[in-house]
Amino acid sequence: MHESDDPTGRLFDAGRGCSVFSQRLLAFTGESAERVDDSSTEVLYVLAGTGALVVHDAEHELAPGSAAFVERGESWSVADADGLSILSVLVHGPEPAASPFAVFDLAATERQSATAGRQFVLGASPDSGCASVTQFVGLIPPGRAPDHFHIYDEVIYVLDGEGFLEIAGEWEPLRPGSCVHLPARIVHCLANTGESEMRVLGVFRPAGSPAEAYYPDGTLAVP
């Protein structure tokens, strides 16, 4: 885990032990040049500011809570950006997507249930044409869930709230801007120590349901 204090916007990548993803912060003002990655699908989430995502000569409004994915080889840019801050996750060596891109409003997306009273809303996923990953916002009530693990590799960014991440009896504090990489099958617990809901943004691979979790003995944790 680490904080998002790198002036280059770099969070997790192969140099920090995460070969599956490159997680980074992007900042835009006004118009941007076209961007394209020929080897990675890019999954985006708007943290702050406003603007428009330009793909295939069409503009799509962006505001906090907007999300999108752009398939590898597809160019994109932003227009009319005003303090636009985006969390980007590059998915290396992706599966072919069913759509070249898609844009979502996660603030208007229906909540679904996970374990220990937790909920989530889905962004990019195979159902929306992004075959490689699932993107979601996790909504965590105050308290500590049981230790568990997932069978996917995941990167997390804390949006709101405070708590801690515990692994093997050691814990690290979490606050807005904290970043976490959880390799598949590592037993962990993410706890909310505040009095209100904690929000985290997750992207994981292989794609699936954020509700799928297993207790340390391998038993499926059913929502």
N, C-alpha and C positions, 0 to 999 in steps of 0.2 A: 504494500500500500504506500501511496505517497500523496502529497498535496500538489495542486496545479499551479506551481510557482515558476515553471520554466518559461523564460521570456520568448522562446521559440514556439510555445504552445504544445510542445511534445509532452505526452503523458505516458502511456505504455506502448512499447513496441519491442522488436527483437532484442534491442540493446538493453531493455529492462526486463527480459525474461519472458516476453509474450510474443511468440512467433506467429500466432494465428491472426492477430489484429495489430493495427497501429491506431491508437486512440490519441486524439489531439484536439486542441482548441483553435478555432479559426475566428478572426475578427475582420469585419468589413465596414467600410464607409463609402457611400456613393456607389459607383459602378466597379465591378471587378473584371479582370481578364477571364477568358474562358479557361476552365480547368478540366482536365481529363486524366484518367488513370487507365492504362491499357491492360493492367494485370489484376486490378482489385475493384470490387464493388464498394461503393461508399455509402454509408448510412449516416444520416444527419439528424440533429435535434437542436432546435433554437432555444438557447438559454436566456437571451435578452435581446432587446431591440426589435426593429422591424425592417422589412425589405421585401424583395421578390426573388424567387428562384427562377432562373431562366433556363429552360430545357426545350429543345426542338422549337425555338423561336416563340415559345409561349411563356407567359409570366404567371407565377403562382405565389400568392401572398404568403409572407412569412411573419410570424409573431411568436412570442414565447409560448411553447407548447406545440409548435408546428414540428413535424417530422417528415423525413423523406428518405428515399434511397435512389441512387443512380447506378445503373449497371456499368460494369467495366467497359471501357471504350466509348462511353457516352460523354459528351462534353456538357458542362454546365457553368453557369456564372450567376452572380447576383446583381440586382439593380435596385436603385433607390434605397440603399442600405443606410440606416440611421442607428449607429451603436449596435450593429448586428453581431452577436456572439453565438457561434455554432459549435456544438460538440460533434466532431467527426470521428467515425470509426471506419477505417479501411479494412475490408475483409479480403485477405490474401488468398489467391488461388480459388476463387469462388466457383460454385456450381452455376451452370447457365441459368439466368433468370428468365421467368416467363414474361416479364414486362421490362421495358428499358428504364422506366422510372415510375415512381408514385409519390404523392404528397399526402400527408395526413394531418388532421387536427386532433391531437391526443386529448386536448381539453374537452372535446365534445364526444369522446369515445366512451362507450359503456364499460363500466368496471366488471371484472371477473374475479372469482374467489380463488385464493390459494390457502396454504396451511396456516394455522395459528392466527386466524382472523385477518390475515393479510389479503390484500387485493392488488390487481394490476390492470393496466390498460395496454393494449397491443398497438404497436406501430408497424414497421416493416416486418413481414413474415412470408412464408410460402403462400398463404392465402391471398396476399396482396401482390404476389409476383416475385418476391425476393426469396429465392430458393435456399440461400446459404445460411441465413441467420434469423433469429427472432429478436426484435427490438421491443422493449416494454418500459413503462414507468411503474415501479413497484410502490405501493402505498402501505406503509408499515405503521400499525398502531403502537402506542407505548407498550413496552414490555420486551421480553426475551423469548424467542422461539427455541424449541429443542435443537440440539446439534443435528446437522444433516449434511448431505452432499448431493451434488447433481452429476449427471453423466455428460454434461456439456462444459465447454471452456467459456468463461464469461469475463467481461470487463464491466465495471460499475462506476458510476459517477454520482456523488451525493448532491441532490438538488436542494433539498430543504431538510432541516432538523439536525439533531445531534444524537450520537449513540456510540457504539463500539463494535468492532469486529473481533471475534475470538476464534483462535485456531490453536489447538493443542495446548490449551491452558494459558496461552499468551493473548493479550488483547491490545488493540490500538484504537485510539479515539477516532470518531468520524464526525465530520462537520461539512457544511456546504463547500464543495470544491474538492473534497477527498476523493481519491481514485483507488479502485481495488481491482486486482486481477485474481480471479479464482480459477486455477486449473481444474480440469475435470476430476471428480471423485475426492477432492480434498474436503475433509470434514470441517465445518465451520458454523458459526452463528453470527448473525448480524442483529444487534439489539438496538431498540429505540429507547433512549433514556430521558427523552423530553416529555412534555405534557400534551403535545399535539402530534399529528400525523407526520411521519418522516417520508420523504419522497426520494427515490433513487432511480436513475436511468440505467438500464441494463441492455447489453447486446450479447447474445450467446450463440454458440455453434457446436454441434449441429442444431438446426432449428427444432423447435418443439414447443411445449407449454411451460411457462414459468412456474406453474403449479406442480410440475413433476419434481419431486424431491425424495430422498431416501434417508432413513435413519442410519446411524453408524453400523448397525447389524445387517444392513441391506434391505430392511423392510420398507416397502413403499409408504411414504407419508401421504395419506389421502386427505384432500381438503375437507 
